[in-house]
Amino acid sequence: MNQAFKTYITVELTGILETDIAAVFRAHGDEETLDHVLKVASEAKRIAGRFGVDARQAEIAALLHDISNVIPVGEMLTVAAQLSVEVAPEERLYPRIIHQKLSRTMAACAFGITDRDILSAIECHTTLKPGASQLDKVLFIADKISWDLPGEHPELAAIRAKVEEGQLDEAVLLYLDHVWSQRDQLKLVHEWLIQARAEMRESILH
């Protein structure tokens, strides 16, 4: 394991992913993130089955997508530099967004994931990216519809409905459009999201 991770992964890993994920988050007292990743894993498996995506790939990606949450936000830029993770200029303004890239690196370097499709999905689960694969989209949308948010969120209900109707791309675009509609209130609209949205609008609406 890379030395940079030993500060954050203090438990002995067994090689059984579900067991190790639970142990790492519990060592940090982070039951909230553990509960979230388990919900996303269940949802990702279900959605994968609807769209011909490998369910185990989707489950592994989901279990690891937020593993870098064990790194305090104030330390993410430092860890990214130690690991030579490329950081875009806008990400330096809002370091929390780097967690998707850090989770990819942790999945590879700490948990031994070599499957490039899984690593790609982890890397873009928050923002998506242009040229997204079906697995990328499955994890992206599973993450969004697994949020347990207070209040009414009609956009999430609409996204869930699109998934149930078998329209994965349309579900993804609904979320991307929702983010874009709020761009003036957000700290950051990531370049990947902007590019992915433009690409999907071109594909779906033209």
C-alpha positions as CSV (number, residue, x, y, z in Angstrom):
1,M,0.0,0.0,0.0
2,N,1.2,3.5,-0.8
3,Q,2.6,5.2,2.2
4,A,0.2,8.2,1.7
5,F,-2.7,5.9,2.5
6,K,-1.4,4.3,5.6
7,T,-2.4,7.3,7.7
8,Y,-6.0,6.8,6.6
9,I,-6.3,3.0,6.2
10,T,-5.2,1.7,9.6
11,V,-7.0,-1.6,9.6
12,E,-5.5,-4.8,8.2
13,L,-7.2,-5.5,4.9
14,T,-8.5,-9.1,4.3
15,G,-9.0,-9.0,0.6
16,I,-12.8,-9.3,1.0
17,L,-14.0,-6.0,-0.3
18,E,-17.2,-5.7,1.6
19,T,-15.5,-6.6,4.9
20,D,-12.6,-4.2,4.3
21,I,-14.8,-1.2,3.2
22,A,-16.9,-1.6,6.4
23,A,-13.8,-1.9,8.6
24,V,-12.1,1.2,7.1
25,F,-15.1,3.5,7.5
26,R,-15.9,2.2,11.0
27,A,-12.3,2.8,12.0
28,H,-13.0,6.4,11.2
29,G,-16.4,6.4,12.9
30,D,-18.0,7.1,9.5
31,E,-21.2,5.0,9.6
32,E,-22.9,7.6,7.4
33,T,-20.6,7.2,4.4
34,L,-20.6,3.4,4.9
35,D,-24.4,3.4,4.9
36,H,-24.4,5.5,1.7
37,V,-21.9,3.3,-0.2
38,L,-23.9,0.2,0.7
39,K,-27.1,1.8,-0.6
40,V,-25.3,2.9,-3.8
41,A,-23.9,-0.6,-4.3
42,S,-27.3,-2.1,-4.0
43,E,-28.8,0.4,-6.4
44,A,-25.9,0.1,-8.9
45,K,-26.3,-3.7,-9.1
46,R,-30.0,-3.3,-9.8
47,I,-29.5,-0.6,-12.4
48,A,-26.7,-2.5,-14.0
49,G,-29.0,-5.5,-14.5
50,R,-31.5,-3.2,-16.4
51,F,-28.9,-1.9,-18.8
52,G,-26.7,-4.9,-19.6
53,V,-23.8,-3.8,-17.4
54,D,-21.8,-6.2,-15.3
55,A,-23.4,-6.2,-11.9
56,R,-20.2,-7.1,-10.0
57,Q,-18.3,-4.3,-11.7
58,A,-21.0,-1.9,-10.7
59,E,-21.0,-3.1,-7.1
60,I,-17.2,-2.9,-6.7
61,A,-17.2,0.6,-8.2
62,A,-20.0,1.6,-5.8
63,L,-18.3,0.2,-2.7
64,L,-15.2,2.1,-3.4
65,H,-16.5,5.3,-4.9
66,D,-16.3,7.4,-1.7
67,I,-13.4,5.6,0.0
68,S,-11.4,8.8,0.0
69,N,-13.9,10.3,2.4
70,V,-11.5,9.0,5.1
71,I,-9.1,11.8,4.0
72,P,-10.1,15.2,5.6
73,V,-11.0,17.7,2.9
74,G,-8.2,20.0,4.1
75,E,-5.7,17.3,3.3
76,M,-7.0,16.2,-0.1
77,L,-4.8,18.5,-2.1
78,T,-1.7,17.5,-0.2
79,V,-2.5,13.8,-0.7
80,A,-3.2,14.4,-4.4
81,A,0.2,16.0,-4.8
82,Q,1.9,13.1,-3.0
83,L,0.2,10.6,-5.4
84,S,0.7,12.7,-8.5
85,V,-3.0,13.0,-9.1
86,E,-3.7,15.6,-11.7
87,V,-5.7,18.4,-10.2
88,A,-7.6,20.8,-12.5
89,P,-7.4,24.6,-11.7
90,E,-11.1,24.7,-10.7
91,E,-10.6,21.7,-8.4
92,R,-8.1,23.7,-6.4
93,L,-10.8,26.2,-5.6
94,Y,-13.1,23.4,-4.2
95,P,-10.9,20.5,-3.1
96,R,-13.8,18.3,-2.1
97,I,-14.4,17.5,-5.7
98,I,-11.0,15.8,-5.9
99,H,-12.4,13.0,-3.8
100,Q,-13.6,11.2,-7.0
101,K,-10.0,11.1,-8.4
102,L,-8.5,10.2,-5.0
103,S,-11.0,7.4,-4.6
104,R,-9.9,6.0,-7.9
105,T,-6.3,6.1,-6.8
106,M,-7.1,4.5,-3.5
107,A,-9.1,1.7,-5.2
108,A,-6.1,0.9,-7.4
109,C,-3.2,1.4,-4.9
110,A,-4.8,0.3,-1.6
111,F,-7.4,-2.2,-2.7
112,G,-5.7,-3.7,-5.8
113,I,-8.4,-2.8,-8.4
114,T,-6.9,-3.1,-11.8
115,D,-10.1,-3.1,-13.9
116,R,-9.9,0.1,-15.9
117,D,-13.7,0.3,-16.4
118,I,-14.3,0.2,-12.6
119,L,-11.6,2.8,-12.0
120,S,-13.1,5.0,-14.7
121,A,-16.5,4.9,-13.1
122,I,-15.1,5.7,-9.6
123,E,-13.1,8.6,-11.1
124,C,-16.1,10.4,-12.5
125,H,-19.0,9.4,-10.2
126,T,-19.6,12.9,-9.0
127,T,-19.3,14.9,-12.3
128,L,-19.4,12.3,-15.0
129,K,-17.1,13.0,-18.0
130,P,-17.2,13.1,-21.8
131,G,-17.1,9.7,-23.5
132,A,-18.7,8.1,-20.4
133,S,-19.2,4.4,-20.5
134,Q,-22.4,2.6,-19.5
135,L,-20.7,1.6,-16.2
136,D,-19.7,5.2,-15.6
137,K,-23.4,6.3,-16.1
138,V,-24.7,3.5,-13.9
139,L,-22.5,4.5,-10.9
140,F,-23.1,8.2,-11.5
141,I,-26.9,7.8,-11.5
142,A,-26.9,5.2,-8.7
143,D,-25.0,7.7,-6.5
144,K,-27.5,10.4,-7.2
145,I,-30.7,8.5,-6.6
146,S,-29.4,6.9,-3.4
147,W,-29.1,10.2,-1.6
148,D,-31.3,10.4,1.5
149,L,-32.1,14.2,1.4
150,P,-34.6,16.0,3.6
151,G,-37.5,17.7,1.9
152,E,-39.0,17.3,-1.6
153,H,-36.7,16.7,-4.6
154,P,-38.9,16.3,-7.7
155,E,-35.8,16.1,-9.9
156,L,-34.7,12.9,-8.2
157,A,-38.1,11.4,-8.6
158,A,-38.0,12.3,-12.3
159,I,-34.5,10.7,-12.6
160,R,-35.7,7.5,-10.9
161,A,-38.7,7.4,-13.3
162,K,-36.4,7.6,-16.3
163,V,-34.3,4.7,-15.0
164,E,-37.4,2.6,-14.4
165,E,-38.5,3.4,-18.0
166,G,-35.2,2.1,-19.3
167,Q,-33.8,5.5,-20.3
168,L,-30.4,5.7,-18.7
169,D,-29.0,8.5,-20.9
170,E,-32.1,10.6,-20.3
171,A,-31.9,10.0,-16.6
172,V,-28.3,11.2,-16.6
173,L,-29.1,14.2,-18.7
174,L,-31.9,15.2,-16.3
175,Y,-29.4,15.4,-13.5
176,L,-26.8,17.2,-15.6
177,D,-29.4,19.8,-16.6
178,H,-30.5,20.2,-13.0
179,V,-26.9,21.0,-12.0
180,W,-26.5,23.4,-14.9
181,S,-29.7,25.2,-14.0
182,Q,-28.2,26.0,-10.6
183,R,-24.8,26.9,-11.8
184,D,-25.0,30.5,-10.4
185,Q,-25.6,29.2,-6.9
186,L,-22.9,26.5,-6.9
187,K,-19.3,26.7,-5.8
188,L,-18.2,24.8,-8.9
189,V,-19.5,23.4,-12.1
190,H,-16.8,21.0,-13.1
191,E,-15.4,21.0,-16.7
192,W,-16.1,17.3,-17.0
193,L,-19.8,17.9,-16.2
194,I,-20.0,20.7,-18.7
195,Q,-18.5,18.6,-21.4
196,A,-20.5,15.5,-20.6
197,R,-23.7,17.5,-20.6
198,A,-22.9,19.0,-24.0
199,E,-22.1,15.6,-25.4
200,M,-25.3,14.0,-24.1
201,R,-27.5,16.8,-25.2
202,E,-26.0,16.5,-28.7
203,S,-26.7,12.7,-28.7
204,I,-30.2,12.8,-27.2
205,L,-31.7,16.0,-28.5
206,H,-30.3,16.1,-32.1
